[in-house]
């Protein structure tokens, strides 16, 4: 069964194991976003060859996590450039060293700081960096002509988010950048999300962005209030059910204790800074 779904005539997503891979089939060249794992990358490359067999000009990584970059090695000799944010490349190298998997990596060959754009025929691909969120190297990739955005793990659709504080992620800044992204793209923009909860889609609209933004705000308020009530980290983590009290109940399922722990650590850190 093909795990491929076309979103427009030129853009499709491949969803299997890891963050959704997006592909653009151009008149002159193809573009792929994220690479999952070697096995999945091979399946997608074979599919693209069946469809138009043009060279892959760019492989873009939304961020450095292994479910998004482990397939880079499969693309290495088939792609002209692997593109990512400066911080994503640093995180990728550091993470691979710590995990002792350097021999299995293909790192970005081209990085950017704020914005990167490339015209490919009628399509204009632009990558934007909004600041710290899930990590400190998350990219937002816009295919302007097709009006499709791969937002990576900046949106966990109806799923409790992972906040990679070791790699510079920040829940507070994450909550601040979502409204900016919401404003920057149109009401008909199609979004591809890095994660989706059971029964929810990896593809959605700006309203899903608004909902996730609201959920993050409620998550922060809940943990802040628990801290004000004198609760310790272990108590907050232990009390985790599958829904944040007072928040959108569609964000449910496992992983909330991990999310609470990360939010608690960050809030406590900033409070301690203020108290210095």
N, C-alpha and C positions, 0 to 999 in steps of 0.2 A: 504494500500500500504506500502510495506516495504521500509524504508528509508535507507536500508543497501546496501552497495556496496563493493564487495571484490576487494582488490588491488593486492593481491597475494593469494595463496592457504590458507595461515594461517592468513592473516591480512585484516581487513575490516574497513570501516568507517560508522558511523551512524550520519546522519545530520538531525537535526530537529530544535530545538530551543536552541540557545546557541552555544558555540564553538564545532566543530565536535569532536565526541568521536571516538577514534580508539580502536580496540580490536585485540588481538593476541590470537589465539586458539592453545595452545600448546599440546603436547602429554601428559604432566603431569599436566600442570596448565595453566590458562589463565591470560592475563594482559589487563587492560583497561586504556586508557588515557583520562582524563577529564570526567565530570559526568553530564554536563548540569543541568537539574532540576529534582526533584524527579519523576515526571511523565515520562520523557524521560529515566531516569535511569532504571525505572521499565520495560519499553518496551525493552530496550537493554538486561537486565538481563534475561528476558523471552526468548528472541531470542537466547542468548548464551546457555541457558539450553536446548533448542531444538537442538542446533547444537552439543554440546559435554558435557554439564553438569559437566565439571571439575571445581575444585575450582578456584576462582580468587585469584591469589597469590598477585598481586599488583594492586592498583589503583594509577595512577600517575597524579598529577595535574600540568598542564603547568604553571599556575600562580593562583592567589587567587580570581579573579573576579567572581561575583555570577553566571554568565552564564557558568562558567567552574567548579564550586565547589558545587552548591546548591544540586546536586544529591548525593554528598558524603554520606549524611545521609542514603540514600537508600542502599548503598553498605556496610555501616558500619559493619553489622553482617555477611556479605558474603565475606569479603575480609580480608586477613591476615595483610596487611599493606597499608596505604595511604602514598604515597611518594611525596615530594615536596622540593623545595629549602628552605634553612633556612629563607630567607627573605619572601618567599611566605607564609610560616606558620605565621610569625609575622604579615604580612599584612592581612592575613585571619582573625586572631584573632581580630586585631584592627578594621578592617572594620566591622566585625560582631557586635562588641561592639557599635561602632558608629551608626550602623543601627538598633541596638536592635533586632538582629536576632540570638543571640548566641544559643538559644534553638534548632534552626533548623540546626545546623552545626555538621559536623564530620571533625575535623582538622587532618592534616597530623600526622602520628604516627612515621614516619621515615623521617629525613631530611638530606640533604647533602650540602656541601659548594662549591666544584668545579666540582667533577665528581663522579658518582655512577654507578657501573655496576653489573649486575646479570646474571649468566648463567642459562638458562632454556632449558634443552635438547639441541637441535641444535642451538637454538636462544641465542644470547647474547644481552641483553638490556642495553644500556648505556645512562646516562643522563648527559648533559653538561651545565655548566653555563658560559656564555660569558661576563656577565656584565649588566649594566643598559641598558634598551631598552624601551619597552612598560611599564614595571614596573622595580623594582630592584630585581625581583625574577622570571624571565622568564627562563623556562627550555627548552632545545632542546633534544628530546628523539629519539635515533637511535636504530632501530631493525636491527642489523648488518647483520644477515643471509638473511633476506628478503629485506634488503637495503631500508627501509622506515623510514623517519624522520617525527615526529610530531613536528612542529616548533612553535605551538601555535600562539599567537598574534604578534610574531616577524615579521610575514608577514601578512599584510592586502592586499590581492590580488585584485588590481584594486579598492581599496576603501580607502578614506582618513583615516589616522590612528588616534586612540585615544592615547594620551600620558598622562599616569597617573603620573603627577609630584608629587602629594601628596604621592604616593607609590614609589617614587624614580625613576620614569621613566626619560629618557633623550634622546631628539631627536639627539643631537650631538653624544652621545655614541652609540645610536642605528645605526646611519649611519656608524659608525666605525666598529661595530661587524659583519654586514652583509657580507662584503667581506671575513672576516675570516671564517664564516660559509660556504660560497660558496667554499672556498679552502679546507675545512676539509672533505667534502663528495664528492662522485663520480659524474660523469656526468650522470649516469643512476639512481641515487637516486630518489625515489619518495618522494615528500613532501606533508604533510597535513598542510594547512594553517588555522589559527584561524578565518579569515574573508575573504569574497569574495564579490566583487561588483555585482550588478545585471547582470546576463548573464555570469558571470565568475565562474570558478571552485574553489572549496576548495582543490582540489588536483592538483599538478603541478610539475614543474621541477626546476632545479637550474637556468634556464634562467628567471623564474619568480622572483627568488631571486635577480638576477642581475638587472632586471627591477625595482623592488621595491627600491633597494639600490640607483639606479640612480634617481628615483623620490624623495626620501628623501633628496638627495643632492641638487636637484633643488629647493625643498621646502625651505630648509635652506637658500640657496643663495637668493631666492626671498625676504624672510622676512628680511634678513640682508640688502639687497639693499634698501628696503623700509624704514628701520630704518635710513640708511645713508642719505636718501633723506629727513629726518626730519619728516617722518610720525609717528603719534602717534598710539598706540595700537587700539583705537576705530576706527580710519580711515582705518587701515589695515583690521580689522575684518569686518567692514561695506562694504569694497570693494570686499569681497570674492564672487566669482561667483561659478561655480561648478568645475572649473579646475584651477590649479596653472599656471599662465602665464609662458610660456616657458618650461613647463614640459610635460611629457608623457600624452597626452590627454585621454588615457584609464583610468587614475585615475580621475574619475569624480563623481559627485553626491553630496549629502548633507554632512554636517559635516565639511566643509572646514573652516568655521569661527571659530569653536571650535579648530581645528588643528592650525590655524594661531595664536589664542590667546595663546595656550600652547608654541608654538615656540617663539613667541614674548617675553613671560615671561622668558623663559630660556635664550635666547640671551641677553636680558636686564640685567638679573641677573649676567651672566658671565662678561658682559661689566662693570657693576658696581663694581664687585670684582676686575677687573683689574685696575679700576680707584682709588681704595682705597689707 
